[in-house]
Amino acid sequence: MKRFLPFVLLLALALTGCQSTPEAPIVAGKSSDDLLEKAAAETSGALAQRVEAPARYEDAFASTGGELQVTVDAAVTVPDADKVPIVRVTPANITQDQAYALMDTLVQGELYDFDTPETKSEIADKIVEAKRRLAEGPTEDEENTVYLSADDDSGEDVTMTWEEYMQDAIDRLTEQYDAAPETAEKQVTTGELKPDADDERALQAGGENTTKEHGWEALDIEAYEDTQYLSRAWYVRDHENTGVTFTYLPAESFNDFFLFSDIDIASIPDVTVTADEARAMCDSVVKALDIPDMAFYAICKKYGGAQEAPRCCWELQYTRNIGGVPVAYSSIDVGINGMPADTQIFQIPWTNEKLNFYVNDDGIVAMEWESPYELTETVTEDAALLPFSDVMDIFKKMYVVENDGQAKDVTVDRICLSYMRVSERDKNYTGLLVPVWDFYGTELWHPEGGEDYTSFYDPDSSMLTINAVDGTIIDRGLGY
């Protein structure tokens, strides 16, 4: 099965005042029952009145030794809503109607099934191109890349030089050429979900094609019927099949990424499609998908796409919005990290729901929809929330605890109240949409014996996430 892997983004001032460091983090065991009990307290009034948050907050503090300096000069965002229910979610499947909707709204030409066999002529073209590349030699990036042998059965990594890697590719293509048919009738993809040839637990639709009019275009939909496997859909359209199609970055970090390190961003023409036009295109797709409570979240300009010819585009993010309170989009996804064994609650990694579009002057050129949710029940009609002043007290203590010993200047410029999906204790693939406070900003590091540097800029990476109900710290990498 072909895969189109989205690049997931990685993720700053002399101050006054010091904050003593707590002896232990205030993040004890995460119990859904305790959380829901606190959330069930009586509430009244709109969210802004209840949390008593200012429109802007300013403060400054530091670690005991002064290595860590933090300035808070932040806009504070509180949703315009009267209630903030807690909602249980589970993984959802992509339906046949949604698969058809993706075909109808995104695909420009005809796509052909992935499993259509390549002909001798098509493989011969690849052999000629591979031999040309081998004769030219590797680029600097290719020369510095580690290549692993695909045939080693020892269980250990066996490295190859770029020349060995290219010759191995030519040998494989030659074997494919010998077994390939002279002609093969391509099957036009209709969008119908069918059992996957490699994995009968999946239903797959989509295909790819390259035309003079539309360039390279591909759609891959995987609708897993077993919740052990998460559904997803990816769409890509580019001038050619470059392999790296979701590498879009903010201007501030464009040259920090190795693919674009030598490119002058000023040479990339600005996108002429307006933000409103881009949103109208994407809104029509979201409407066709008919996803409950899915709404526009944010739009920003980013740069990237194909390495050879990066372009400026709009990135549009859509998330669930429950009664006016959105789920915060986060570039930090759920995985496994190294919490101490005595505090680790084992969970199978469950990626966050994501629906992103990329729009440039050619229209919608990429879409990624991963891990859709099903909203199964409202657990608490209106959660009781901590006052903003209590949240800030927790932030000032816990940010020092979690960054103790790190020499850096931190500037917090945004503080937002929104939803996050929190996994339920000892349960796989069931979670709660819970209100949280997120803190965003920049970090200027002062490495010992080295030059100061600013962290890779990522506006979607929260520096700290605090549960708005009980004040516990949430690890976005763990999902609780």
C-alpha positions in Angstrom: 0.0 0.0 0.0 1.4 3.4 -0.9 1.8 5.9 1.8 2.1 9.7 1.7 3.7 10.6 5.1 2.9 14.1 6.4 5.8 15.9 7.9 5.0 16.6 11.5 6.5 19.8 12.7 9.0 19.7 15.6 8.7 22.4 17.8 12.5 34.1 24.3 14.8 39.3 28.1 16.1 40.5 31.3 13.4 39.9 34.0 12.7 40.8 37.6 11.4 38.6 40.4 12.0 35.0 41.4 9.8 32.1 42.0 10.8 29.4 44.5 10.9 25.9 43.0 8.3 23.4 44.4 9.7 20.3 45.8 7.6 18.0 43.6 5.4 18.5 40.5 1.7 19.0 41.2 0.7 16.3 38.6 -0.3 13.3 40.6 -2.2 10.3 39.1 -4.7 11.2 36.5 -8.1 9.8 37.5 -11.1 10.5 35.2 -13.5 10.0 38.2 -11.7 12.7 40.2 -11.7 15.1 37.3 -15.4 14.6 36.6 -16.3 15.0 40.2 -14.6 18.4 40.3 -16.1 19.4 37.0 -19.6 18.6 38.3 -19.5 21.6 40.8 -22.2 24.2 40.3 -21.6 26.8 37.6 -23.2 30.0 36.4 -22.4 32.8 33.9 -20.4 32.9 30.7 -16.9 31.5 30.6 -15.2 34.8 30.6 -17.0 35.9 33.8 -16.4 32.6 35.6 -12.6 32.4 35.0 -12.1 36.2 35.4 -9.4 36.3 32.8 -8.0 39.6 31.6 -7.7 40.4 27.9 -4.0 40.7 28.4 -1.7 39.4 31.1 1.8 40.6 32.0 4.3 39.1 34.5 7.9 38.0 34.9 9.6 35.3 37.0 12.7 33.2 37.1 14.1 30.0 38.5 16.0 30.2 41.9 19.4 30.2 40.2 18.3 32.7 37.5 19.2 30.4 34.6 15.6 30.4 33.5 14.0 33.8 32.8 10.3 34.0 31.8 8.4 37.1 30.6 4.7 36.8 30.1 3.2 39.5 27.9 0.3 37.6 26.4 -3.1 38.0 24.8 -5.6 35.9 26.7 -8.2 34.1 24.7 -11.4 32.8 26.3 -14.2 31.4 24.0 -17.4 33.3 23.8 -19.5 30.5 25.2 -21.9 30.0 28.2 -21.0 26.4 28.8 -18.1 24.0 28.4 -19.3 20.4 28.5 -17.0 17.5 28.8 -17.6 15.0 26.0 -16.4 11.4 25.5 -14.9 10.5 22.1 -13.8 7.3 20.5 -12.2 6.6 17.1 -14.5 6.9 14.1 -14.5 5.4 10.7 -14.4 7.2 7.4 -17.8 6.4 5.7 -18.4 5.6 2.1 -20.3 8.9 1.6 -17.2 10.7 3.0 -14.9 8.8 0.6 -17.1 9.9 -2.3 -17.1 13.5 -1.0 -13.3 13.6 -1.0 -13.2 12.3 -4.6 -15.8 14.8 -5.7 -14.4 17.9 -4.0 -10.7 17.4 -4.2 -9.7 15.3 -7.2 -9.2 17.3 -10.4 -8.6 14.5 -13.0 -9.0 10.7 -13.1 -7.1 8.7 -10.6 -6.0 5.1 -11.2 -5.9 2.4 -8.6 -2.6 2.0 -6.7 -2.4 -1.7 -7.5 -2.5 -1.3 -11.3 0.7 -3.1 -12.4 3.4 -1.0 -14.0 4.2 -1.9 -17.6 7.7 -2.6 -19.0 7.7 0.8 -20.7 7.0 2.6 -17.4 9.6 0.6 -15.5 12.2 1.2 -18.3 11.7 4.9 -17.8 12.5 4.6 -14.1 15.6 2.5 -14.9 16.9 5.2 -17.3 16.3 7.9 -14.7 18.0 5.9 -12.0 21.1 5.3 -14.2 21.2 9.0 -15.0 21.2 9.9 -11.3 23.9 7.3 -10.5 26.1 8.8 -13.2 25.6 12.3 -11.9 26.4 11.4 -8.4 24.7 12.3 -5.1 23.6 15.7 -3.9 25.1 17.0 -0.6 22.0 16.0 1.3 22.0 12.5 -0.3 25.7 12.0 0.5 25.0 12.8 4.2 22.0 10.4 4.4 22.3 6.9 5.9 20.8 4.2 3.7 19.9 0.8 5.1 19.8 -2.5 3.3 16.3 -3.9 2.9 17.4 -7.5 2.5 19.3 -8.1 5.7 17.7 -10.8 8.0 20.2 -10.5 10.9 18.1 -8.0 12.8 20.9 -5.5 12.6 21.1 -2.4 10.5 23.3 -2.8 7.5 24.3 0.5 5.9 24.9 1.2 2.2 26.6 4.0 0.4 24.5 6.2 -1.9 26.0 4.5 -4.9 25.2 1.0 -3.5 21.7 2.2 -2.7 21.1 3.5 -6.3 22.6 0.3 -7.8 20.3 -1.8 -5.6 17.3 0.3 -6.8 18.4 -0.4 -10.4 18.7 -4.1 -9.8 15.3 -4.2 -8.2 13.7 -2.3 -11.1 15.4 -4.7 -13.5 13.8 -7.6 -11.8 10.4 -5.9 -11.9 10.9 -5.2 -15.6 11.5 -8.8 -16.4 8.2 -9.8 -14.7 6.1 -6.8 -15.9 3.5 -7.0 -18.5 3.8 -5.2 -21.9 0.5 -3.5 -21.3 -1.8 -3.1 -18.3 -5.3 -1.7 -18.2 -5.5 1.0 -15.6 -8.6 0.9 -13.4 -10.1 4.3 -12.7 -10.7 4.9 -9.0 -14.3 5.6 -8.2 -13.9 6.3 -4.5 -15.5 3.0 -3.5 -14.0 1.5 -0.3 -12.7 -1.9 -1.0 -10.7 -4.5 1.1 -7.0 -3.7 1.0 -4.8 -6.2 -0.8 -2.2 -6.3 2.0 -4.5 -6.0 5.0 -8.0 -7.3 4.9 -8.9 -5.3 8.1 -8.7 -2.1 6.0 -10.9 -0.7 3.3 -9.0 1.5 0.9 -10.0 3.9 -1.9 -8.0 6.3 -4.0 -5.2 6.2 -6.5 -2.8 8.4 -8.3 -2.1 9.8 -11.8 0.1 12.3 -13.5 -1.3 14.5 -16.2 0.0 17.5 -18.2 -3.0 19.6 -16.9 -3.0 18.7 -13.2 0.5 17.3 -12.6 0.9 14.5 -10.0 -2.3 13.8 -8.0 -3.0 11.2 -5.4 -5.7 10.3 -2.9 -5.4 7.6 -0.3 -8.3 6.7 2.0 -8.0 4.0 4.7 -11.1 3.2 6.7 -10.3 0.7 9.3 -13.2 -1.2 10.8 -11.2 -2.3 13.8 -10.6 0.6 16.3 -7.2 -0.9 16.9 -6.3 0.8 13.6 -7.0 4.5 13.0 -8.7 5.8 9.8 -7.1 8.4 7.7 -7.2 10.2 4.3 -4.5 12.1 2.5 -4.7 14.1 -0.7 -1.7 15.6 -2.6 -1.4 17.5 -5.9 1.9 18.8 -7.1 3.8 19.4 -10.3 5.5 16.0 -9.9 5.8 13.1 -7.5 8.4 14.6 -5.2 7.8 12.3 -2.2 7.8 15.1 0.4 4.6 17.0 0.0 3.5 18.0 3.5 6.6 19.9 4.5 5.1 23.3 5.0 6.7 25.6 7.5 6.3 29.2 9.0 8.6 31.8 7.5 10.4 32.0 10.9 11.6 28.4 10.7 11.7 27.8 6.9 15.5 27.8 6.6 15.9 25.8 9.8 14.7 22.7 8.0 17.4 21.0 6.1 15.4 20.6 2.8 15.1 24.4 2.5 18.3 25.6 4.3 19.9 27.0 1.1 16.7 28.6 -0.3 16.1 32.4 -0.2 12.5 32.6 1.1 12.3 36.1 -0.5 12.5 34.4 -3.9 9.3 32.5 -3.3 6.3 34.4 -4.8 3.5 35.3 -2.4 0.3 33.4 -2.8 -2.3 35.5 -4.6 -5.4 33.6 -3.4 -6.9 35.5 -0.5 -7.5 34.0 2.9 -11.2 34.3 2.4 -11.0 32.6 -1.0 -8.9 29.8 0.5 -11.3 29.3 3.4 -14.3 29.2 1.0 -12.7 26.4 -0.9 -12.0 24.3 2.2 -15.3 25.1 3.9 -17.1 23.5 0.9 -15.1 20.3 1.4 -15.8 20.2 5.1 -19.5 20.8 4.5 -19.5 17.9 2.1 -17.8 15.6 4.6 -20.6 16.3 7.1 -18.5 15.9 10.2 -20.5 16.8 13.4 -19.2 20.0 15.1 -16.2 20.3 12.8 -15.4 24.0 12.3 -12.7 26.4 11.0 -10.0 26.9 13.5 -7.1 28.9 12.1 -5.3 30.0 8.9 -1.7 31.1 8.3 0.8 31.3 5.5 3.4 28.6 5.2 6.2 27.8 2.8 7.3 24.5 1.3 5.9 21.5 -0.6 8.3 20.3 -3.2 12.0 20.6 -2.3 12.9 21.6 -5.8 10.4 24.4 -6.1 8.8 25.4 -2.7 5.8 27.6 -2.8 3.9 29.9 -0.5 0.5 28.5 0.6 -2.3 28.9 3.1 -2.5 26.3 5.8 -6.1 25.9 7.1 -6.8 24.0 10.3 -10.2 22.6 11.2 -11.1 21.1 14.6 -14.2 20.2 16.6 -16.1 23.1 18.2 -18.5 22.3 21.0 -20.9 25.1 21.6 -18.3 27.8 20.7 -15.3 26.1 22.5 -12.8 24.7 19.9 -10.4 21.8 20.3 -6.9 23.4 20.2 -4.9 22.3 17.2 -1.6 21.0 18.3 1.5 19.9 16.4 2.5 17.7 19.4 1.0 14.3 18.8 0.5 11.4 21.1 3.3 8.9 21.4 5.4 7.1 24.0 7.9 9.1 26.1 10.0 8.4 29.1 7.9 8.9 32.2 9.2 7.0 35.2 7.8 3.5 35.4 6.0 4.1 38.7 3.9 6.9 37.1 3.5 5.6 33.6 0.0 4.7 32.6 0.2 2.4 29.6 -1.8 3.6 26.6 -1.7 2.5 23.0 -0.7 5.7 21.1 -3.8 7.4 19.7 -3.1 10.3 17.4 -5.1 13.4 17.7 -7.8 14.2 15.2 -6.4 16.4 12.4 -8.0 18.0 9.4 -5.7 20.3 7.5 -5.8 21.9 4.1 -3.0 23.5 2.0 -4.1 26.1 -0.6 -2.0 27.9 -3.2 -2.8 29.5 -6.5 -3.6 26.1 -8.0 -6.3 25.6 -5.4 -6.3 22.9 -2.7 -3.0 21.1 -3.2 -3.0 19.0 -0.1 -5.3 17.7 2.6 -4.6 15.4 5.6 -7.5 14.0 7.7 -6.2 11.7 10.5 -7.8 9.8 13.3 -11.4 11.1 13.1 -13.5 11.1 16.3 -17.0 10.0 17.2 -18.6 12.1 19.9 -20.4 9.4 21.9 -21.8 11.2 25.0 -21.8 14.4 27.0 -20.4 13.4 30.4 -20.7 16.7 32.1 -23.1 19.4 30.8 -21.0 22.3 32.0 -17.6 21.9 33.7 -16.6 24.0 36.7 -13.3 25.8 35.9 -10.5 27.2 38.1 -10.1 31.0 38.2 -7.5 32.3 35.9 -5.4 33.6 38.8 -5.1 30.1 40.1 -4.1 28.9 36.7 -1.3 31.5 36.5 0.0 30.5 39.9 0.2 26.9 38.7 1.9 28.0 35.5 4.6 30.0 37.3 5.4 27.2 39.7 5.2 24.3 37.2 7.0 25.9 34.3 10.0 26.3 36.6 9.7 22.7 37.8 9.5 21.3 34.2 12.4 23.5 33.0 14.6 23.4 36.0 18.3 23.8 35.2 17.7 25.0 31.6 19.4 28.2 30.7 17.0 30.2 28.5 14.9 33.3 28.1 11.3 32.5 27.5 8.6 34.9 26.2 4.9 33.8 26.5 2.8 35.8 24.0 -0.5 33.8 23.9 -2.6 32.1 26.5 -5.7 30.2 25.3 -8.6 28.3 26.8 -9.8 25.5 24.6 -10.4 21.7 24.5 -7.9 18.9 24.4 -8.6 15.2 24.1 -7.4 13.5 27.3 -7.1 9.7 27.4 -9.1 7.9 30.1 -7.1 6.0 32.7 -6.3 2.4 31.7 -8.6 2.6 28.7 -7.5 2.4 25.1 -9.2 4.5 22.4 -11.6 6.3 24.6 -11.0 9.9 25.7 -12.6 13.0 27.1 -12.6 16.5 25.5 -11.6 18.5 28.5 -11.0 22.3 28.8 -7.4 23.3 29.2 -5.2 26.4 29.2 -2.3 26.4 26.7 0.7 28.7 26.8 2.5 29.7 23.6 5.7 31.6 22.9 9.4 31.5 22.0 12.6 30.4 23.7 16.1 31.9 23.5 18.6 29.3 24.7 22.0 30.0 26.2 24.1 26.8 25.8 27.2 26.7 27.9 30.2 27.4 25.7 28.1 28.0 22.7 26.2 30.7 20.8 22.7 31.6 21.8 19.9 30.2 19.5 16.2 30.4 19.3 14.1 27.2 19.3 12.6 25.9 16.0 9.5 28.2 15.7 6.2 26.3 15.9 3.1 28.4 16.7 1.1 25.2 17.3 3.3 23.8 20.0 2.1 24.6 23.5 4.9 25.2 26.1 2.7 24.0 28.9 -0.9 22.6 29.1 -2.9 22.9 32.3 -6.2 21.2 33.0 -8.7 24.0 33.5 -10.8 21.9 35.8 -8.3 20.6 38.4 -5.1 22.4 37.6 -3.0 19.3 36.8 -0.3 19.4 34.1 -1.1 17.5 30.9 1.6 15.9 28.8 0.5 16.4 25.2 3.0 13.7 24.1 1.3 11.2 26.3 -2.3 12.4 25.9 -3.0 12.8 29.6 
